[in-house]
Amino acid sequence: MSSIKGWAVSAAGRPLALTTFDVGPLGAEEVEVAVDYCGICHSDLSMIHNEWGNARYPFIPGHEAIGRVTALGAQAKGLSIGQRVGIGWTAESCMHCRQCLSGDQNLCASSVATIGGHHGGFADKMRAHWAWTIPLPDGIDLASAGPLLCGGITVFKPFLAYDIKPTARVGVVGIGGLGHMAIKFAAAWGCEVTAFTSTAAKADEARGFGAHHVVASRDSAAIKAIAGTLDLLLVTVNVPMDWNALLATLAPKGRMHVVGAVLEPIPVPAFSLIVGQRDISGSPTGSPVDIATMLAFAARHDIRPQVEMFPMAKVNEALAHLEAGKARYRIVLDAAR
């Protein structure tokens, strides 16, 4: 039998405690990875507090893990011992349903999330299916790469899914953990980027990430001034907004794409969609191939999330720092500290 030692949550909202779990023998298609770094995502907080109602305790959070392959199941494919890999939101999918066979493994109804029942990356090691254990490209910065595996692919996926052109005018709502990466990807993609932020102090940072324009997201007049100009509006916030004003920023055939977990319903005025033939959509993370594509793009353009490093032993302090809204802009735990 095999054990995993990690920082686990025993009930909703409880502090994490160092715990050892007996996880049994390695599955035939599983990979075991020694964790070097693991990002903290706001989704970890949501699962710790059971905000979405699907957490299963106890579990070890963490789904932005960077590490080294230490063991391979008998039927694991394409990986080798010692290889540098990453594991994101999904730990496994069925690999035989229509979604899996068509390359949309992230939409598999039987997929298993890396956290919430399954043990994640705030640990000495973790496990995932070989297809979801993603080889890292040469040149990627290991210490900052973890957030790319969840936040990065979340904001990169719309560029792949909707064939966004380098000539597109892209707006990013929210300059936080997701939004700052979205700006970097959109700028490297070749787009003209407009950042929407409610914090005036972030304007210079947004420009530093690659934004060409900055708009105050609570200023209706400023938003109205750019009406009808954006081809893609990427919403990364999880709070209610002036949705009518934001929809009005879309050009004909423009798209508002939601990746922030807004818990309140978003009102959709039909005429805003009909008159300009506009779309509203959303997406989760991405398939293994999507993630590999995103990592290759990030390595080629040296796209690195802006991170703050904490020792893994101070994970509760790191979570409190995130919950207080102080993270600039992602937090990464260092397993060696």
N, C-alpha and C positions, 0 to 999 in steps of 0.2 A: 504494500500500500504506500501511497505517496502523500505528502503533506505540503500545504501552502501556508506561509506565515504572512499575515498582512493586517492592515488597519481596517477593522470591520465595524459596521454599525449594527447594533442589536435590536433597535426599535426606532420608530419614527422620531427624528430630531435628536437622538442621543449622540453624545460625543463618540468619536471613533476610538476603539481600543485595539491594541496589538493582540491578535488572536491567531491560533493555529487551527487549520481545518484539514481533516483527512479527506482527500479528494479521490482516493482510489487509483487504480491503474490507469495509465494513459490509454485513451481510446485509439482504435485502429487508424482513424483519420485525423487525430488530434496532433497538435504541436505544443510542446512546452517551451516557454520563453522566460529567461531570466531578465527581470525588469531593471533597466538602467535609469530611465526617466519616465514620468507619467504626468501629463497635463491634468489640471483640474478644470472641468467644464461646469457651467451653471446647471447643466443637466444632472451632474453628480449631486448638487444641492437639492434639486427637485426630487431625486430618488431618495436621498437621505431623509427628507421630510415627507416623503410619499405624497407630493403635491399632485401627482397624476393618478394616484390610486392603484398603481400596479407593482409597487415594490414588494419584494419578498425577503424577509429578514431571517437570520442575519446574512449580510453579504459584504464583500469588500468592494467599495466603489473604485472608479478609475477606468476610463475607456479611451485614453489617448497615450498608449504605452509604446515606448521604444525600448528594444532589448535585443538579446541574442538567443538564437535557437539552442536549446540544451538537450532536447529529446524529441524524437519523431516516432509517431505511431507507425505500425507495419504498413499501412496503406497511404501514408502522407506523401504528397508528391511535390516536386519542384523546389524543395528546400534542403539545406544542408546544415549540419551541426556547426555552430559558431557564426552563422549568417546573421547580419543585422536586419531586423524586421520591425514592423509596427503593427499594432492591433487597435482598431477603432471601436465604433459603437456596436458593431455586430460581431459576435463570436462564431456563429455558424448559421447555415441555412440548409434546407432539405436537399438541394442540388438535383431534384427530379421534377419539381412542379413547373408549370408553364413559365412563371416568372424567372426561376433559376435557369431554365434551359434557354431562355431568350436573352439572358444577360442582365436581367433586372433582379439579381439575387437580393438586393436590399429591400425589395418589395415582397419577398417571400412571406406568406402568412404563417409559416412555421419557423421563421428565423428566431434565433436566441440572442437577446441583447447581452453585451459583455457584462453589464451590471444588473443587479436586481434578481437574486436567485443564483445566477452565475457569478463567480468571483472575478473582480477586475484587477486593475493594475497598481493599486496602492499596496503593493505586496512585493515579496522577494521574487515571485514567479507567478505565471498565469498560463492559461491554456486557451486555445482556439482551434477551429477547423483549419486545415492547411490552406484552403482557398482564401480564408479571411486573415491569414498571417501574411502581410504584404512585405515583400523585399524592398529595402530602401535603396534608392539610387545613389551612385557615387556623387559626392559633393554636397549632399544634404547635411545641414547642421544638426547633429544628433540632439543636442541639448534643447533646441527650440522646436524640433520637428513634431513633437507629440500633438500639440493643438491642431496641426494640419489634418490629423486623422479623423477628427470630428468636425470642429469648426471650419477648418480649411475646405474639406470636401463638401460641406453643407453649402458654402457660398460659391464654390467652384462649379458644382453640379448644374445650375441653371445655364451656364455658358455652354456646356455640352448638350444639355437636353433641348435647348431652344435655338441652337445654332446662332448664337449671338455673334455678330460680325465685329471686326476690329474698328469699323467706322461707327458703331453704335454709340449713342449717348446714354450713359448709365448713371442712375441715381442710387445712392446707398443711404438708407435711413438708419441712423444710429451708429456712432463711432465708438463701439465697445469691442468686446472679445471677438464677435463675428464681424462687425462692420469694418474694423481696421484691416482685417485680412481681405474682406471683399474689395476695399479700395485698392489694395496692393495688387490683387489678381486682375481687377478690371483695368487698371492702368497698364500693367504688363501685357494684357490682352490687346492693348492698343486703343481702348475706348476713351472717350471724353467723359470724365467722371465728376459728378456733382455729389458732394457729401451733405447730408442733412443732420444737424446736431442741435440739441437743446442746450448745449454747454458752449458758450462763446469761447471759453478758454481752450477748447479743443480745435479751433479753426486752424491754427498754425500746424498742429500735429496732423490734422487731416490732409493738409497740403503736403506735409512731409511724407505721408504715406502714398501720395500720388494724385490726390484730388485736384482738379483744375478749378473748381468752384465750391464754395461753401454757403449753405443756406440755413438760416435758423428754422428748425423744425416746428417751433411753436409760433412763428411769425406768419400769419395767414397772408399778409400783403406780399411778403418776400416769396412765399410759395406760389401765390397767384401770378407773380411776375414771370415765372418760368412755365406757365401753363402751356401744354401742348408740345413740349420739347423733348421728352425722354422716351427712348425706345424700351428701356428696361428700368424698373424701379424695384430695387432689392430691399425688402423690409427685414431688418435684422433685430428689431426691438421686440420686447414682449409686453408692451404696455399699449393702451388705447391711444389712437392718434386722430387727427382730423382727416378721416379717410376720404371724404369728398374732395378736399383740397389736394390730397396726394394723388388721387385718381385723375384729377384734372391736369396734373403735370405730364400725363402720358400723351405722346404723339399718336396719331391714327395708327392702329394696329400695335400700339404699345402694350406692355405687359407689366402688371404689378405682381411680383413674386414674393411670397411670404415664407421666410425660414425661421423667424422668431416665434417662439411659442406663446402667442397672444391668447390668453385664456378666455377673454370675452369675445362674443360674436362680432364679426366685422360687418357692418352694414354695407350692402352693395346696391347703389342706385342703378336701376336697369338702364336708364338713358345714358349714364356715363359710359356704360359698356357698348350699348347699341350704336350710338351716334358715331363713335370713333372706331368701332370694331375692335375694342380693347379686350384684354384677357386678364383674369386674376387666377393665380395658380400658387402651388406650394410644393415642397419636396422635402424628403428626409435627407439622409447622407448620400451614398452612392454605392455602386457595385465594386467588387475588387478591382476590375479593370479601370473604372472611373478613378478610384483612389490612386492606383499606380500611375495613371495619366496625370493626375493632379500633382503627385509627388515629383514626377519627372519635370513638369512645367515649373514647379517651385524651385527645384534644383537648378534648372537652366537659367532662371531669372533671379536666382538668389532671393527668393521670397521667404522671409522669416517672420513668424509672429513675434510681436514685441512681448517679451516675457519677463516675469519676476521669478527668481529661483528661491525655493524653500527646501530645507532638508525634509526628507519624507517623515522623519520622526516628529516634525512640527506640523503635521498635516492638519490638526485641529486649528492651529493658528492661521494656517493658509486658508482654510475654509471660512473662518471668521473674517479674514481680510477680504475675501471675495464677496461674502454675504453683505459686508458693510459698503460695497460698491467702490472699494479702494484699488482694485486690481487694475494695472495699466500694462498690458491689456489682457494678458493671459498669465496664469500661474502654472509653473512646472515644478514637480517634486523630484528631487535628486536622490536616488536610492543609495548613493554612496556617501551621503552626508547625514 
